[in-house]
């Protein structure tokens, strides 16, 4: 079992999310598509929440951001009930093997936090 936590200020990502290389490395194509449908403030909140969740998941798996799992292979989507659902792909799925990944994402003002449990 692993637990990961990540906290960041949205503004930390404001410049990075304008760079195509960063978007392609960190986000699944579906997440990029979803973000493009949002207004500027909501887009930044959405991408920051996804980034924090991916960092938390990597920590729960015992990995760092550049340690063999591309964050784009951690796809986070919204379930019908509004909760975040995680789909692991490629090397992320291999690292988790048969474990279940659960996450929670929260936003308050400029702060975004995410916690992940891998069991």
Biopython code that builds the backbone (N, CA, C, O; Angstrom):
import numpy as np
from Bio.PDB.StructureBuilder import StructureBuilder

atoms = [
    (1, "UNK", "N", (0.849, -1.177, 0.000)),
    (1, "UNK", "CA", (0.000, 0.000, 0.000)),
    (1, "UNK", "C", (0.892, 1.237, 0.000)),
    (1, "UNK", "O", (1.941, 1.259, 0.644)),
    (2, "UNK", "N", (0.469, 2.256, -0.722)),
    (2, "UNK", "CA", (1.210, 3.512, -0.768)),
    (2, "UNK", "C", (0.264, 4.691, -0.695)),
    (2, "UNK", "O", (-0.873, 4.630, -1.163)),
    (3, "UNK", "N", (0.754, 5.767, -0.099)),
    (3, "UNK", "CA", (-0.015, 7.013, 0.002)),
    (3, "UNK", "C", (0.838, 8.129, -0.575)),
    (3, "UNK", "O", (2.038, 8.203, -0.310)),
    (4, "UNK", "N", (0.224, 8.988, -1.355)),
    (4, "UNK", "CA", (0.926, 10.134, -1.917)),
    (4, "UNK", "C", (0.103, 11.394, -1.737)),
    (4, "UNK", "O", (-1.127, 11.356, -1.789)),
    (5, "UNK", "N", (0.780, 12.503, -1.525)),
    (5, "UNK", "CA", (0.120, 13.798, -1.345)),
    (5, "UNK", "C", (0.877, 14.838, -2.150)),
    (5, "UNK", "O", (2.108, 14.839, -2.164)),
    (6, "UNK", "N", (0.155, 15.719, -2.819)),
    (6, "UNK", "CA", (0.787, 16.827, -3.521)),
    (6, "UNK", "C", (-0.049, 18.077, -3.314)),
    (6, "UNK", "O", (-1.277, 18.040, -3.400)),
    (7, "UNK", "N", (0.626, 19.182, -3.041)),
    (7, "UNK", "CA", (-0.015, 20.482, -2.850)),
    (7, "UNK", "C", (0.750, 21.487, -3.701)),
    (7, "UNK", "O", (1.981, 21.512, -3.682)),
    (8, "UNK", "N", (0.032, 22.308, -4.440)),
    (8, "UNK", "CA", (0.695, 23.337, -5.234)),
    (8, "UNK", "C", (-0.217, 24.540, -5.400)),
    (8, "UNK", "O", (-1.429, 24.461, -5.198)),
    (9, "UNK", "N", (0.390, 25.644, -5.770)),
    (9, "UNK", "CA", (-0.382, 26.830, -6.110)),
    (9, "UNK", "C", (-0.620, 26.798, -7.608)),
    (9, "UNK", "O", (0.294, 26.518, -8.383)),
    (10, "UNK", "N", (-1.840, 27.081, -8.012)),
    (10, "UNK", "CA", (-2.180, 27.060, -9.441)),
    (10, "UNK", "C", (-1.213, 27.884, -10.269)),
    (10, "UNK", "O", (-0.827, 27.489, -11.369)),
    (11, "UNK", "N", (-0.826, 29.031, -9.732)),
    (11, "UNK", "CA", (0.047, 29.937, -10.479)),
    (11, "UNK", "C", (1.399, 29.311, -10.817)),
    (11, "UNK", "O", (2.067, 29.749, -11.754)),
    (12, "UNK", "N", (1.807, 28.280, -10.052)),
    (12, "UNK", "CA", (3.067, 27.598, -10.349)),
    (12, "UNK", "C", (3.041, 26.959, -11.736)),
    (12, "UNK", "O", (4.082, 26.802, -12.374)),
    (13, "UNK", "N", (1.846, 26.594, -12.195)),
    (13, "UNK", "CA", (1.716, 25.928, -13.489)),
    (13, "UNK", "C", (1.303, 26.870, -14.608)),
    (13, "UNK", "O", (1.298, 26.470, -15.772)),
    (14, "UNK", "N", (0.958, 28.103, -14.287)),
    (14, "UNK", "CA", (0.391, 29.025, -15.280)),
    (14, "UNK", "C", (1.254, 29.144, -16.528)),
    (14, "UNK", "O", (0.727, 29.131, -17.640)),
    (15, "UNK", "N", (2.544, 29.258, -16.370)),
    (15, "UNK", "CA", (3.442, 29.389, -17.522)),
    (15, "UNK", "C", (3.655, 28.037, -18.204)),
    (15, "UNK", "O", (3.677, 27.955, -19.432)),
    (16, "UNK", "N", (3.811, 26.989, -17.414)),
    (16, "UNK", "CA", (4.099, 25.666, -17.980)),
    (16, "UNK", "C", (2.974, 25.139, -18.862)),
    (16, "UNK", "O", (3.236, 24.517, -19.891)),
    (17, "UNK", "N", (1.716, 25.383, -18.468)),
    (17, "UNK", "CA", (0.606, 24.818, -19.241)),
    (17, "UNK", "C", (0.411, 25.519, -20.583)),
    (17, "UNK", "O", (-0.447, 25.115, -21.368)),
    (18, "UNK", "N", (1.187, 26.555, -20.856)),
    (18, "UNK", "CA", (1.149, 27.184, -22.177)),
    (18, "UNK", "C", (2.175, 26.555, -23.117)),
    (18, "UNK", "O", (2.222, 26.892, -24.300)),
    (19, "UNK", "N", (2.984, 25.654, -22.603)),
    (19, "UNK", "CA", (4.035, 25.013, -23.398)),
    (19, "UNK", "C", (3.555, 23.634, -23.883)),
    (19, "UNK", "O", (3.153, 22.786, -23.086)),
    (20, "UNK", "N", (3.608, 23.438, -25.184)),
    (20, "UNK", "CA", (3.098, 22.194, -25.770)),
    (20, "UNK", "C", (3.848, 20.963, -25.272)),
    (20, "UNK", "O", (3.233, 19.920, -25.047)),
    (21, "UNK", "N", (5.167, 21.066, -25.095)),
    (21, "UNK", "CA", (5.928, 19.901, -24.627)),
    (21, "UNK", "C", (5.449, 19.472, -23.253)),
    (21, "UNK", "O", (5.368, 18.276, -22.973)),
    (22, "UNK", "N", (5.126, 20.439, -22.381)),
    (22, "UNK", "CA", (4.667, 20.128, -21.031)),
    (22, "UNK", "C", (3.300, 19.444, -21.084)),
    (22, "UNK", "O", (3.079, 18.436, -20.413)),
    (23, "UNK", "N", (2.396, 19.990, -21.875)),
    (23, "UNK", "CA", (1.069, 19.386, -22.003)),
    (23, "UNK", "C", (1.174, 17.957, -22.523)),
    (23, "UNK", "O", (0.523, 17.057, -21.991)),
    (24, "UNK", "N", (1.984, 17.739, -23.552)),
    (24, "UNK", "CA", (2.117, 16.395, -24.137)),
    (24, "UNK", "C", (2.784, 15.406, -23.182)),
    (24, "UNK", "O", (2.480, 14.214, -23.217)),
    (25, "UNK", "N", (3.685, 15.885, -22.333)),
    (25, "UNK", "CA", (4.356, 14.995, -21.383)),
    (25, "UNK", "C", (3.463, 14.666, -20.181)),
    (25, "UNK", "O", (3.467, 13.536, -19.691)),
    (26, "UNK", "N", (2.713, 15.641, -19.718)),
    (26, "UNK", "CA", (1.982, 15.472, -18.458)),
    (26, "UNK", "C", (0.531, 15.023, -18.591)),
    (26, "UNK", "O", (-0.019, 14.445, -17.654)),
    (27, "UNK", "N", (-0.093, 15.274, -19.724)),
    (27, "UNK", "CA", (-1.535, 15.041, -19.813)),
    (27, "UNK", "C", (-1.891, 14.074, -20.937)),
    (27, "UNK", "O", (-1.296, 14.097, -22.014)),
    (28, "UNK", "N", (-2.884, 13.219, -20.656)),
    (28, "UNK", "CA", (-3.426, 12.322, -21.674)),
    (28, "UNK", "C", (-4.137, 13.164, -22.735)),
    (28, "UNK", "O", (-4.622, 14.253, -22.430)),
    (29, "UNK", "N", (-4.203, 12.677, -23.968)),
    (29, "UNK", "CA", (-4.882, 13.439, -25.022)),
    (29, "UNK", "C", (-6.306, 13.859, -24.642)),
    (29, "UNK", "O", (-6.743, 14.958, -24.983)),
    (30, "UNK", "N", (-7.020, 12.989, -23.941)),
    (30, "UNK", "CA", (-8.390, 13.312, -23.526)),
    (30, "UNK", "C", (-8.417, 14.478, -22.543)),
    (30, "UNK", "O", (-9.339, 15.294, -22.569)),
    (31, "UNK", "N", (-7.408, 14.557, -21.677)),
    (31, "UNK", "CA", (-7.338, 15.654, -20.705)),
    (31, "UNK", "C", (-7.039, 16.977, -21.409)),
    (31, "UNK", "O", (-7.600, 18.015, -21.056)),
    (32, "UNK", "N", (-6.161, 16.937, -22.398)),
    (32, "UNK", "CA", (-5.848, 18.149, -23.164)),
    (32, "UNK", "C", (-7.095, 18.622, -23.901)),
    (32, "UNK", "O", (-7.403, 19.814, -23.909)),
    (33, "UNK", "N", (-7.808, 17.690, -24.517)),
    (33, "UNK", "CA", (-9.049, 18.023, -25.232)),
    (33, "UNK", "C", (-10.063, 18.654, -24.284)),
    (33, "UNK", "O", (-10.674, 19.670, -24.616)),
    (34, "UNK", "N", (-10.247, 18.062, -23.110)),
    (34, "UNK", "CA", (-11.189, 18.598, -22.121)),
    (34, "UNK", "C", (-10.776, 20.005, -21.701)),
    (34, "UNK", "O", (-11.625, 20.890, -21.593)),
    (35, "UNK", "N", (-9.501, 20.219, -21.467)),
    (35, "UNK", "CA", (-9.008, 21.530, -21.033)),
    (35, "UNK", "C", (-9.256, 22.597, -22.092)),
    (35, "UNK", "O", (-9.536, 23.749, -21.760)),
    (36, "UNK", "N", (-9.155, 22.222, -23.362)),
    (36, "UNK", "CA", (-9.365, 23.183, -24.445)),
    (36, "UNK", "C", (-10.800, 23.687, -24.497)),
    (36, "UNK", "O", (-11.063, 24.747, -25.066)),
    (37, "UNK", "N", (-11.725, 22.944, -23.912)),
    (37, "UNK", "CA", (-13.133, 23.339, -23.901)),
    (37, "UNK", "C", (-13.486, 24.251, -22.732)),
    (37, "UNK", "O", (-14.643, 24.646, -22.589)),
    (38, "UNK", "N", (-12.511, 24.591, -21.895)),
    (38, "UNK", "CA", (-12.759, 25.383, -20.687)),
    (38, "UNK", "C", (-12.239, 26.803, -20.858)),
    (38, "UNK", "O", (-11.345, 27.059, -21.665)),
    (39, "UNK", "N", (-12.814, 27.723, -20.086)),
    (39, "UNK", "CA", (-12.304, 29.091, -20.060)),
    (39, "UNK", "C", (-10.947, 29.132, -19.383)),
    (39, "UNK", "O", (-10.558, 28.157, -18.741)),
    (40, "UNK", "N", (-10.209, 30.238, -19.507)),
    (40, "UNK", "CA", (-8.826, 30.311, -19.005)),
    (40, "UNK", "C", (-8.663, 29.987, -17.518)),
    (40, "UNK", "O", (-7.765, 29.223, -17.163)),
    (41, "UNK", "N", (-9.491, 30.536, -16.652)),
    (41, "UNK", "CA", (-9.354, 30.275, -15.211)),
    (41, "UNK", "C", (-9.680, 28.830, -14.871)),
    (41, "UNK", "O", (-8.947, 28.175, -14.130)),
    (42, "UNK", "N", (-10.786, 28.338, -15.420)),
    (42, "UNK", "CA", (-11.191, 26.962, -15.147)),
    (42, "UNK", "C", (-10.184, 25.978, -15.750)),
    (42, "UNK", "O", (-9.922, 24.924, -15.169)),
    (43, "UNK", "N", (-9.618, 26.321, -16.917)),
    (43, "UNK", "CA", (-8.610, 25.470, -17.555)),
    (43, "UNK", "C", (-7.400, 25.300, -16.640)),
    (43, "UNK", "O", (-6.910, 24.187, -16.450)),
    (44, "UNK", "N", (-6.925, 26.405, -16.077)),
    (44, "UNK", "CA", (-5.767, 26.335, -15.184)),
    (44, "UNK", "C", (-6.096, 25.520, -13.941)),
    (44, "UNK", "O", (-5.277, 24.717, -13.494)),
    (45, "UNK", "N", (-7.285, 25.715, -13.380)),
    (45, "UNK", "CA", (-7.704, 24.942, -12.208)),
    (45, "UNK", "C", (-7.765, 23.448, -12.544)),
    (45, "UNK", "O", (-7.285, 22.613, -11.778)),
    (46, "UNK", "N", (-8.351, 23.124, -13.681)),
    (46, "UNK", "CA", (-8.478, 21.734, -14.134)),
    (46, "UNK", "C", (-7.099, 21.085, -14.305)),
    (46, "UNK", "O", (-6.852, 19.997, -13.785)),
    (47, "UNK", "N", (-6.209, 21.756, -15.033)),
    (47, "UNK", "CA", (-4.877, 21.199, -15.285)),
    (47, "UNK", "C", (-4.049, 21.100, -14.010)),
    (47, "UNK", "O", (-3.304, 20.137, -13.831)),
    (48, "UNK", "N", (-4.171, 22.080, -13.126)),
    (48, "UNK", "CA", (-3.439, 22.035, -11.852)),
    (48, "UNK", "C", (-3.934, 20.877, -10.991)),
    (48, "UNK", "O", (-3.131, 20.182, -10.366)),
    (49, "UNK", "N", (-5.233, 20.666, -10.953)),
    (49, "UNK", "CA", (-5.785, 19.546, -10.191)),
    (49, "UNK", "C", (-5.308, 18.211, -10.717)),
    (49, "UNK", "O", (-4.943, 17.325, -9.945)),
    (50, "UNK", "N", (-5.311, 18.063, -12.044)),
    (50, "UNK", "CA", (-4.826, 16.821, -12.660)),
    (50, "UNK", "C", (-3.337, 16.625, -12.375)),
    (50, "UNK", "O", (-2.899, 15.514, -12.075)),
    (51, "UNK", "N", (-2.567, 17.704, -12.469)),
    (51, "UNK", "CA", (-1.126, 17.597, -12.220)),
    (51, "UNK", "C", (-0.859, 17.166, -10.777)),
    (51, "UNK", "O", (-0.045, 16.274, -10.538)),
    (52, "UNK", "N", (-1.536, 17.792, -9.818)),
    (52, "UNK", "CA", (-1.358, 17.429, -8.406)),
    (52, "UNK", "C", (-1.738, 15.969, -8.179)),
    (52, "UNK", "O", (-1.054, 15.256, -7.444)),
    (53, "UNK", "N", (-2.823, 15.523, -8.805)),
    (53, "UNK", "CA", (-3.257, 14.136, -8.642)),
    (53, "UNK", "C", (-2.225, 13.167, -9.218)),
    (53, "UNK", "O", (-1.936, 12.136, -8.611)),
    (54, "UNK", "N", (-1.675, 13.491, -10.373)),
    (54, "UNK", "CA", (-0.665, 12.631, -10.988)),
    (54, "UNK", "C", (0.592, 12.554, -10.118)),
    (54, "UNK", "O", (1.172, 11.482, -9.946)),
    (55, "UNK", "N", (1.003, 13.694, -9.575)),
    (55, "UNK", "CA", (2.159, 13.716, -8.661)),
    (55, "UNK", "C", (1.871, 12.856, -7.433)),
    (55, "UNK", "O", (2.735, 12.096, -6.997)),
    (56, "UNK", "N", (0.673, 12.966, -6.874)),
    (56, "UNK", "CA", (0.311, 12.174, -5.695)),
    (56, "UNK", "C", (0.328, 10.683, -6.025)),
    (56, "UNK", "O", (0.803, 9.875, -5.227)),
    (57, "UNK", "N", (-0.185, 10.322, -7.193)),
    (57, "UNK", "CA", (-0.186, 8.915, -7.607)),
    (57, "UNK", "C", (1.243, 8.405, -7.783)),
    (57, "UNK", "O", (1.573, 7.311, -7.326)),
    (58, "UNK", "N", (2.081, 9.186, -8.436)),
    (58, "UNK", "CA", (3.483, 8.784, -8.603)),
    (58, "UNK", "C", (4.153, 8.573, -7.249)),
    (58, "UNK", "O", (4.892, 7.605, -7.070)),
    (59, "UNK", "N", (3.904, 9.458, -6.307)),
    (59, "UNK", "CA", (4.480, 9.312, -4.961)),
    (59, "UNK", "C", (3.962, 8.047, -4.288)),
    (59, "UNK", "O", (4.726, 7.333, -3.639)),
    (60, "UNK", "N", (2.666, 7.766, -4.439)),
    (60, "UNK", "CA", (2.089, 6.562, -3.838)),
    (60, "UNK", "C", (2.687, 5.295, -4.449)),
    (60, "UNK", "O", (2.769, 4.257, -3.793)),
    (61, "UNK", "N", (3.102, 5.392, -5.711)),
    (61, "UNK", "CA", (3.752, 4.262, -6.385)),
    (61, "UNK", "C", (5.247, 4.197, -6.100)),
    (61, "UNK", "O", (5.930, 3.281, -6.558)),
    (62, "UNK", "N", (5.760, 5.177, -5.338)),
    (62, "UNK", "CA", (7.181, 5.210, -5.007)),
    (62, "UNK", "C", (8.046, 5.745, -6.133)),
    (62, "UNK", "O", (9.234, 5.431, -6.209)),
    (63, "UNK", "N", (7.459, 6.552, -7.011)),
    (63, "UNK", "CA", (8.177, 7.103, -8.162)),
    (63, "UNK", "C", (8.179, 8.624, -8.096)),
    (63, "UNK", "O", (7.356, 9.230, -7.409)),
    (64, "UNK", "N", (9.115, 9.230, -8.819)),
    (64, "UNK", "CA", (9.152, 10.673, -8.974)),
    (64, "UNK", "C", (8.658, 11.053, -10.355)),
    (64, "UNK", "O", (8.327, 10.185, -11.163)),
    (65, "UNK", "N", (8.609, 12.333, -10.625)),
    (65, "UNK", "CA", (8.063, 12.832, -11.884)),
    (65, "UNK", "C", (8.829, 12.333, -13.106)),
    (65, "UNK", "O", (8.216, 12.071, -14.141)),
    (66, "UNK", "N", (10.129, 12.197, -13.016)),
    (66, "UNK", "CA", (10.926, 11.760, -14.167)),
    (66, "UNK", "C", (11.593, 10.415, -13.893)),
    (66, "UNK", "O", (12.750, 10.209, -14.257)),
    (67, "UNK", "N", (10.868, 9.503, -13.253)),
    (67, "UNK", "CA", (11.440, 8.208, -12.877)),
    (67, "UNK", "C", (10.716, 7.036, -13.532)),
    (67, "UNK", "O", (10.314, 6.088, -12.858)),
    (68, "UNK", "N", (10.556, 7.112, -14.851)),
    (68, "UNK", "CA", (10.068, 5.956, -15.587)),
    (68, "UNK", "C", (8.592, 5.898, -15.899)),
    (68, "UNK", "O", (8.167, 5.030, -16.662)),
    (69, "UNK", "N", (7.796, 6.783, -15.343)),
    (69, "UNK", "CA", (6.370, 6.810, -15.661)),
    (69, "UNK", "C", (6.026, 8.202, -16.171)),
    (69, "UNK", "O", (6.133, 9.185, -15.437)),
    (70, "UNK", "N", (5.616, 8.281, -17.423)),
    (70, "UNK", "CA", (5.187, 9.570, -17.971)),
    (70, "UNK", "C", (3.805, 9.897, -17.408)),
    (70, "UNK", "O", (2.901, 9.067, -17.494)),
    (71, "UNK", "N", (3.624, 11.075, -16.841)),
    (71, "UNK", "CA", (2.326, 11.430, -16.266)),
    (71, "UNK", "C", (1.168, 11.326, -17.257)),
    (71, "UNK", "O", (0.024, 11.133, -16.844)),
    (72, "UNK", "N", (1.441, 11.452, -18.559)),
    (72, "UNK", "CA", (0.363, 11.343, -19.552)),
    (72, "UNK", "C", (-0.269, 9.952, -19.546)),
    (72, "UNK", "O", (-1.377, 9.771, -20.050)),
    (73, "UNK", "N", (0.438, 8.963, -18.973)),
    (73, "UNK", "CA", (-0.105, 7.612, -18.886)),
    (73, "UNK", "C", (-0.921, 7.383, -17.622)),
    (73, "UNK", "O", (-1.308, 6.256, -17.311)),
    (74, "UNK", "N", (-1.173, 8.458, -16.905)),
    (74, "UNK", "CA", (-2.115, 8.449, -15.784)),
    (74, "UNK", "C", (-3.265, 9.349, -16.229)),
    (74, "UNK", "O", (-3.155, 10.574, -16.193)),
    (75, "UNK", "N", (-4.354, 8.740, -16.641)),
    (75, "UNK", "CA", (-5.503, 9.491, -17.163)),
    (75, "UNK", "C", (-6.540, 9.637, -16.051)),
    (75, "UNK", "O", (-6.995, 8.651, -15.470)),
    (76, "UNK", "N", (-6.898, 10.875, -15.775)),
    (76, "UNK", "CA", (-7.882, 11.151, -14.724)),
    (76, "UNK", "C", (-9.122, 11.730, -15.385)),
    (76, "UNK", "O", (-9.063, 12.754, -16.065)),
    (77, "UNK", "N", (-10.239, 11.058, -15.173)),
    (77, "UNK", "CA", (-11.496, 11.532, -15.734)),
    (77, "UNK", "C", (-12.525, 11.666, -14.622)),
    (77, "UNK", "O", (-12.339, 11.172, -13.510)),
    (78, "UNK", "N", (-13.584, 12.330, -14.944)),
    (78, "UNK", "CA", (-14.645, 12.545, -13.962)),
    (78, "UNK", "C", (-15.678, 11.434, -14.107)),
    (78, "UNK", "O", (-16.215, 11.214, -15.193)),
    (79, "UNK", "N", (-15.950, 10.738, -13.011)),
    (79, "UNK", "CA", (-16.965, 9.686, -13.008)),
    (79, "UNK", "C", (-18.356, 10.324, -13.043)),
    (79, "UNK", "O", (-18.498, 11.531, -12.841)),
    (80, "UNK", "N", (-19.358, 9.522, -13.294)),
    (80, "UNK", "CA", (-20.734, 10.028, -13.362)),
    (80, "UNK", "C", (-21.166, 10.732, -12.083)),
    (80, "UNK", "O", (-21.973, 11.660, -12.127)),
    (81, "UNK", "N", (-20.631, 10.296, -10.942)),
    (81, "UNK", "CA", (-20.999, 10.922, -9.663)),
    (81, "UNK", "C", (-20.152, 12.155, -9.348)),
    (81, "UNK", "O", (-20.305, 12.754, -8.284)),
    (82, "UNK", "N", (-19.257, 12.539, -10.269)),
    (82, "UNK", "CA", (-18.426, 13.728, -10.076)),
    (82, "UNK", "C", (-17.069, 13.462, -9.460)),
    (82, "UNK", "O", (-16.218, 14.351, -9.434)),
    (83, "UNK", "N", (-16.854, 12.266, -8.970)),
    (83, "UNK", "CA", (-15.566, 11.944, -8.346)),
    (83, "UNK", "C", (-14.518, 11.655, -9.422)),
    (83, "UNK", "O", (-14.862, 11.245, -10.530)),
    (84, "UNK", "N", (-13.240, 11.869, -9.096)),
    (84, "UNK", "CA", (-12.193, 11.572, -10.075)),
    (84, "UNK", "C", (-11.950, 10.064, -10.177)),
    (84, "UNK", "O", (-11.908, 9.359, -9.169)),
    (85, "UNK", "N", (-11.795, 9.599, -11.384)),
    (85, "UNK", "CA", (-11.524, 8.188, -11.658)),
    (85, "UNK", "C", (-10.176, 8.101, -12.371)),
    (85, "UNK", "O", (-9.888, 8.907, -13.255)),
    (86, "UNK", "N", (-9.355, 7.129, -11.991)),
    (86, "UNK", "CA", (-8.006, 6.981, -12.543)),
    (86, "UNK", "C", (-7.948, 5.790, -13.487)),
    (86, "UNK", "O", (-8.395, 4.691, -13.157)),
    (87, "UNK", "N", (-7.390, 6.029, -14.666)),
    (87, "UNK", "CA", (-7.078, 4.956, -15.603)),
    (87, "UNK", "C", (-5.569, 4.982, -15.833)),
    (87, "UNK", "O", (-5.023, 5.964, -16.336)),
    (88, "UNK", "N", (-4.909, 3.898, -15.463)),
    (88, "UNK", "CA", (-3.460, 3.798, -15.656)),
    (88, "UNK", "C", (-3.175, 3.101, -16.973)),
    (88, "UNK", "O", (-3.802, 2.097, -17.312)),
    (89, "UNK", "N", (-2.216, 3.648, -17.710)),
    (89, "UNK", "CA", (-1.859, 3.105, -19.012)),
    (89, "UNK", "C", (-0.358, 2.804, -19.055)),
    (89, "UNK", "O", (0.423, 3.362, -18.284)),
    (90, "UNK", "N", (0.024, 1.919, -19.963)),
    (90, "UNK", "CA", (1.433, 1.616, -20.252)),
    (90, "UNK", "C", (2.217, 1.346, -18.961)),
    (90, "UNK", "O", (1.814, 0.520, -18.142)),
    (91, "UNK", "N", (3.346, 2.056, -18.791)),
    (91, "UNK", "CA", (4.223, 1.788, -17.639)),
    (91, "UNK", "C", (3.567, 2.134, -16.306)),
    (91, "UNK", "O", (3.957, 1.587, -15.274)),
    (92, "UNK", "N", (2.587, 3.022, -16.302)),
    (92, "UNK", "CA", (1.874, 3.332, -15.054)),
    (92, "UNK", "C", (1.055, 2.123, -14.610)),
    (92, "UNK", "O", (1.017, 1.798, -13.423)),
    (93, "UNK", "N", (0.404, 1.461, -15.557)),
    (93, "UNK", "CA", (-0.371, 0.258, -15.244)),
    (93, "UNK", "C", (0.546, -0.866, -14.770)),
    (93, "UNK", "O", (0.201, -1.609, -13.852)),
    (94, "UNK", "N", (1.704, -0.985, -15.393)),
    (94, "UNK", "CA", (2.669, -2.011, -14.978)),
    (94, "UNK", "C", (3.162, -1.763, -13.560)),
    (94, "UNK", "O", (3.303, -2.705, -12.781)),
    (95, "UNK", "N", (3.426, -0.507, -13.218)),
    (95, "UNK", "CA", (3.936, -0.176, -11.879)),
    (95, "UNK", "C", (2.907, -0.474, -10.799)),
    (95, "UNK", "O", (3.265, -0.884, -9.694)),
    (96, "UNK", "N", (1.640, -0.274, -11.108)),
    (96, "UNK", "CA", (0.586, -0.521, -10.115)),
    (96, "UNK", "C", (0.176, -1.983, -10.090)),
    (96, "UNK", "O", (-0.465, -2.418, -9.134)),
    (97, "UNK", "N", (0.520, -2.742, -11.098)),
    (97, "UNK", "CA", (0.117, -4.132, -11.322)),
    (97, "UNK", "C", (-1.361, -4.304, -10.995)),
    (97, "UNK", "O", (-2.192, -3.674, -11.648)),
    (98, "UNK", "N", (-1.718, -5.109, -10.036)),
    (98, "UNK", "CA", (-3.137, -5.369, -9.750)),
    (98, "UNK", "C", (-3.702, -4.487, -8.643)),
    (98, "UNK", "O", (-4.780, -4.769, -8.121)),
    (99, "UNK", "N", (-2.999, -3.440, -8.285)),
    (99, "UNK", "CA", (-3.449, -2.578, -7.197)),
    (99, "UNK", "C", (-4.525, -1.590, -7.675)),
    (99, "UNK", "O", (-4.613, -1.271, -8.861)),
    (100, "UNK", "N", (-5.318, -1.129, -6.746)),
    (100, "UNK", "CA", (-6.351, -0.131, -7.009)),
    (100, "UNK", "C", (-5.813, 1.239, -6.638)),
    (100, "UNK", "O", (-5.137, 1.393, -5.621)),
    (101, "UNK", "N", (-6.111, 2.231, -7.461)),
    (101, "UNK", "CA", (-5.684, 3.606, -7.198)),
    (101, "UNK", "C", (-6.918, 4.457, -6.949)),
    (101, "UNK", "O", (-7.845, 4.479, -7.759)),
    (102, "UNK", "N", (-6.920, 5.155, -5.826)),
    (102, "UNK", "CA", (-8.007, 6.085, -5.490)),
    (102, "UNK", "C", (-7.390, 7.452, -5.246)),
    (102, "UNK", "O", (-6.299, 7.567, -4.688)),
    (103, "UNK", "N", (-8.109, 8.495, -5.676)),
    (103, "UNK", "CA", (-7.604, 9.852, -5.479)),
    (103, "UNK", "C", (-8.715, 10.779, -5.018)),
    (103, "UNK", "O", (-9.903, 10.518, -5.207)),
    (104, "UNK", "N", (-8.285, 11.856, -4.414)),
    (104, "UNK", "CA", (-9.169, 12.966, -4.075)),
    (104, "UNK", "C", (-8.429, 14.242, -4.449)),
    (104, "UNK", "O", (-7.241, 14.389, -4.164)),
    (105, "UNK", "N", (-9.143, 15.163, -5.090)),
    (105, "UNK", "CA", (-8.571, 16.441, -5.513)),
    (105, "UNK", "C", (-9.407, 17.552, -4.895)),
    (105, "UNK", "O", (-10.636, 17.484, -4.895)),
    (106, "UNK", "N", (-8.737, 18.576, -4.367)),
    (106, "UNK", "CA", (-9.467, 19.714, -3.814)),
    (106, "UNK", "C", (-8.803, 21.016, -4.243)),
    (106, "UNK", "O", (-7.596, 21.071, -4.479)),
    (107, "UNK", "N", (-9.613, 22.054, -4.338)),
    (107, "UNK", "CA", (-9.148, 23.388, -4.731)),
    (107, "UNK", "C", (-9.669, 24.387, -3.707)),
    (107, "UNK", "O", (-10.813, 24.284, -3.264)),
    (108, "UNK", "N", (-8.842, 25.347, -3.333)),
    (108, "UNK", "CA", (-9.294, 26.458, -2.500)),
    (108, "UNK", "C", (-8.463, 27.669, -2.880)),
    (108, "UNK", "O", (-7.244, 27.685, -2.711)),
    (109, "UNK", "N", (-9.142, 28.676, -3.393)),
    (109, "UNK", "CA", (-8.464, 29.864, -3.894)),
    (109, "UNK", "C", (-7.400, 29.441, -4.903)),
    (109, "UNK", "O", (-7.727, 28.837, -5.924)),
    (110, "UNK", "N", (-6.144, 29.746, -4.634)),
    (110, "UNK", "CA", (-5.062, 29.444, -5.566)),
    (110, "UNK", "C", (-4.367, 28.114, -5.254)),
    (110, "UNK", "O", (-3.420, 27.740, -5.946)),
    (111, "UNK", "N", (-4.821, 27.405, -4.232)),
    (111, "UNK", "CA", (-4.152, 26.175, -3.796)),
    (111, "UNK", "C", (-4.915, 24.948, -4.291)),
    (111, "UNK", "O", (-6.143, 24.885, -4.227)),
    (112, "UNK", "N", (-4.156, 23.985, -4.781)),
    (112, "UNK", "CA", (-4.700, 22.711, -5.239)),
    (112, "UNK", "C", (-3.993, 21.613, -4.456)),
    (112, "UNK", "O", (-2.776, 21.658, -4.276)),
    (113, "UNK", "N", (-4.757, 20.629, -3.993)),
    (113, "UNK", "CA", (-4.163, 19.501, -3.272)),
    (113, "UNK", "C", (-4.789, 18.207, -3.781)),
    (113, "UNK", "O", (-5.953, 18.172, -4.182)),
    (114, "UNK", "N", (-3.994, 17.156, -3.753)),
    (114, "UNK", "CA", (-4.491, 15.839, -4.142)),
    (114, "UNK", "C", (-3.831, 14.794, -3.259)),
    (114, "UNK", "O", (-2.664, 14.911, -2.886)),
    (115, "UNK", "N", (-4.600, 13.780, -2.939)),
    (115, "UNK", "CA", (-4.077, 12.650, -2.181)),
    (115, "UNK", "C", (-4.417, 11.384, -2.967)),
    (115, "UNK", "O", (-5.491, 11.277, -3.559)),
    (116, "UNK", "N", (-3.491, 10.435, -2.965)),
    (116, "UNK", "CA", (-3.688, 9.170, -3.675)),
    (116, "UNK", "C", (-3.416, 8.010, -2.730)),
    (116, "UNK", "O", (-2.514, 8.065, -1.894)),
    (117, "UNK", "N", (-4.205, 6.973, -2.878)),
    (117, "UNK", "CA", (-4.026, 5.737, -2.126)),
    (117, "UNK", "C", (-3.919, 4.605, -3.139)),
    (117, "UNK", "O", (-4.800, 4.424, -3.978)),
    (118, "UNK", "N", (-2.844, 3.854, -3.053)),
    (118, "UNK", "CA", (-2.643, 2.691, -3.916)),
    (118, "UNK", "C", (-2.641, 1.470, -3.017)),
    (118, "UNK", "O", (-1.805, 1.351, -2.121)),
    (119, "UNK", "N", (-3.587, 0.553, -3.259)),
    (119, "UNK", "CA", (-3.678, -0.646, -2.399)),
    (119, "UNK", "C", (-4.101, -1.860, -3.212)),
    (119, "UNK", "O", (-4.231, -2.955, -2.665)),
]
sb = StructureBuilder()
sb.init_structure("model")
sb.init_model(0)
sb.init_chain("A")
sb.init_seg("    ")
for serial, (resi, resn, name, xyz) in enumerate(atoms, 1):
    if name == "N":
        sb.init_residue(resn, " ", resi, " ")
    sb.init_atom(name, np.array(xyz, "f"), 0.0, 1.0, " ", f" {name:<3s}", serial, name[0])
structure = sb.get_structure()
